[in-house]
Amino acid sequence: MNQKILAFISRQVMNSSDFEVFHYCDNKPIEVEYHNHDFYEIFFFISGRVKYIIEGKTYNLKPYDILLTNNKELHKPVIESGINYERIVIWVNPNFVRVIESGETNLILCFEDASQHHYNLLRPNINLLREIKNIYENLEKAYNGNDYGDATLMKIYMTELLIYLNKAYFDTSREVEIDIKHNSKISDVVNYINENLCEDLSLDTLSHKFYISKYHLSRQFKECVGFTIHQYIIKKRLIVAKIHLHNGVSIDSAYIDSGFNNYPNFIKAFKDEFGFSPKKYVNSFRKNEL
């Protein structure tokens, strides 16, 4: 098999317009902060002692587990020492997926459904896992190869992989819940925030709605999600605003549709979070498109 095993690199931005494949193996613990991407991520776990936190849920991973995250979800791994941490990570541009599906098969369904239901873990049955592992191997070989047809083959394998991941997602038994740790009350709060970013999400409002004291809500939310409620809301509103801008929505509409009610605050928060203003982001994106 044509493997190209890498030590972890901290880059979190795609250099390709379609997808990128990384086969990592680290023998020392690495620290990764909470983050999100402008793309979808497929995480194929091979070995190690790893807990993966996605939007307040902690997944205790077993070899050959698969995690799907979309472009709105905040996540981070927690890696323990003692065993080589090996995994295959694939980044996929949502626009690339829409092109290859040609309106016939919804290949992003597993990513969107996983986000909507806050259930990111796939643990395929033995037959599906065998198919997926075989596709991974073919994809990795073509991706790292330079033979005739490899560029076309890797797109074919990527399409095939997405088809089987969707099959595995909707086939995965909910018995894997035993390896998922979460606070059901805080999960409900997280879901409500994500579905109501344009509404009043003050601590008083959330405390009243979910029948929990402000003190306990604040403490438990930070413990489970990794951010204060205010920090989380701002981050999610900024992520949504950035996606709107990427999709061609005007800056004025993006800041309103993502739940901000103060334009100067939005501009400052966007620049603090991403390192550039919304206008500069839009201009840079348009320039790259041209």
N, C-alpha and C positions, 0 to 999 in steps of 0.2 A: 504494500500500500504506500502511496506517495504522500507521506505525512510531513508536515512542516510544523514541528512543535516549538512553541514560543514561550519565553518568559513573559509575564504579564506586562502590558504597556498601558499607561494611564489614559491614552487618547480616548475620548468619548464622542468624537465627531467622525462621520463617515467621509471617506475620500472618494468613494465610488457612488455612482448614481443609481445602482441597482442593489447589490448586496456585497457583504464582505464576510469571510470565513476565518476564524482564528481557532487554532488548537493550542491550548495553554496547558502547561504543567509546571507548577511551582512547588518547591520543597520547603519553603519558608512561608509563614503566615503573611498575608498582605492586608493592608488596610484600604478599604474602599468606602467612601462617604455616600450618603444618600444622593441619588441622582436620577435623572430621567433622560431620555433620548428623543431626538426628532424622528426616530425610526422604530420599527419593531425589533424585538430581540428574542432569539431562540437560544436557550441555555440547556445544553445536553451535559448532564453531570456524569462523570465517569468514576472518580474516586476522591476521597478526602473526608474530613469531618466538617460539614458545612450546614449552617442554618441560613436561610434566605428570607429576608423580610421584604414584603411587598405591601404597601398601603396598610401597614399595621398588622398584617398576618405574618406569622413566622412558620416557614416550611422546613421541616427536618428532612433533609434530602437523603435518599438512598441511591446507590449506583444505578445509572441508566434512567433516573428521573429526568423529566423535561419540564422546564419552566418557560412560559410565554409571557412577555410583557409588551404592552403597546406603548405609544408615544405620549401617554398622559400619566403613567404610573411612576411613583417614586419608589425606589427599591435599593437594597444593598445586601451583599453577602456578609456573613460573619464566619470567618474561617479559623478553625482550631489547628494547632500544630500536631505533628505526629505521623501524618500520612500525606503522601504526595497529593496535591490538589490539582486534579486533571479534569478538564472540561473542554467541550467544543462550543464556541459562541458564534452565532450567526446574526449579523445585522441586516435587516431588510428594509429597503425604502418602500413605504406604502404605495407610492405612485408606480413603482415597478410591479408590485403585485397586481394593481388594477389593470395594468397593461397586459400582463400575461394571462389574466383570467378572462379577458375579452368579453365580459358581461355574461358568460355562460355558467361559471362556477364561482361562488363567493369564497375566495381563498383567504380573505382576511377575517372570515367569520369567527374562527377560533380565538383570534386576538381580541376582537371586539366583545365577544361573549364572555371571555375570561375577565375582561375589564369590567363589564357590566355586572357580572355576578361575583366579582372579587374571588375568583377561583382559578389560580394560575398554574396549578400543578397537573402534569400528565404523568401517569404511570401505566404505560401501555401493556396490554396482554402480551403473552410470549410471541404470538404470531405477528402482531403489529410491530412489536419491538424489533423482531428479526428483520422485517422489511425496512424499518426506519434506519437501523444500524447499517444495513447494506447500502441504502441511499446516501447516508452520511459518508461512507467510505468512497463511493463513486464520486460524490460531489467534491470531497476533499482532494481526491486524485486529479480530477479535471481542473479544479481551482488552482492547484499548485503546479499543474503541468504546462507544457508548451508544445504539445503535439498538435497535429492537424485535427481540427474539430473540437478541441478542448473548450474554447470559448462558447461554442454552441451547446456542447454537452453539459456544461455546468449550469446553464439556464434551464435545460431540460430536467436535470436532476433537482434543481431548486424548485421547479414547478411540481415535480413528483413528490418532493419532501413536504411541501405545503399541503398537498392533497392528503398525504398520510398523517400529517399532524392534525388536520381537521378530523380525520377518522378517529385518531387516537383520543382527541379531546372529548368527543362526544361518546366515546366508548369507555372512558376512564371511570372506574368504579368509585363511588363516593366513600368507599371504605377507607380510602387514604386520608380521610378526615382525622384519623388517629395520629397522623404525623403533622397536623396543622394546629398551631397554638394561636388562639386569638381571644380577645375580650369581646363577647357578642354585643355588649352595649356600645363599646367604642367602634366596632365595625359598623353598627347602625348609624352612628354619628358620622363616620367617614363617608358612608354611602350617601347620607342626606346632604352633606356638604358638596359632594361631587355632582349631585343631581340638582342642586339649588344654588349655584355659585352667584347668581344675580339677586338672590334674596338676602334678607337680613340674617346674618350669621354671627351675630354678637354672642358673647358668652352667656349673657342673660337669656337670650332667645333659645339657645341650644340647651341650656340647663333646664329651662321651663319645659321645653318640648319633650325631653328625654327623662324627666323626673329624676334628676341627679343634681346634687349640689355643685355649685361652681367650683369649689375647691377640689372635690373628687373628680369631676369631669376634667379639669385642667391637669391634675396629677396623673390620672390614668391615661389620658390622651397622649401626653408627652412620653410616658413610659412605653406605650404600645407603638406609637407612630414615629417617635423620634423628633417631633417638632411640637412647639406650642400650637394651640388651635389657630392663633392669629398668623403665625409663620406658615402653617400648612395652607390656610386659605389663600394667603397672598401668593404662595408658590403655585398652587393649582390654578388660580386666576391668571397668573403670568404664563403658565404653560398653555392654557387655552387661548390666550391672546396671541401668543407666538404662532400657534397653529392657524388661527384665523388669518394672521398676516401672511403666513406662508401660502395660504389658499387664496390670496388675492383680496381679502377684505380690507377696507380702508382702516387707517389707524384710529379714526374717530369711532367707527363701528366696532372695531376689535376691542377697544378699551371698555365700551359700554356693554357689549355682548359677553364679556368675560367677568362682569360683575363689579368693575371699578366705577366709582361715582365722582372721582376727582381726577381731572386730566393731569395736572402737574404731579400729583402723587403717583399716578400710573407711569408717567415718563421716568420719574426718578427710580421707582421700584424696578422697572424693566431694565434700566441701565445698570442698576446695582446687581441685579440677578445675572444678566447675560453679558455685561461688559460693553454694550453698545446701545444706542438709542433705537426706538422702533423705526424711525425714519432711516437710520443708517442700515438697519437690518433689511428693510424693504428694498432699499437701493442696492445693497450688496446682493440680495437674492435675485433681483431683476437683472443685474449685470451678469451674474452667473448663468441665468436662464438664457440670456442673449448669446 
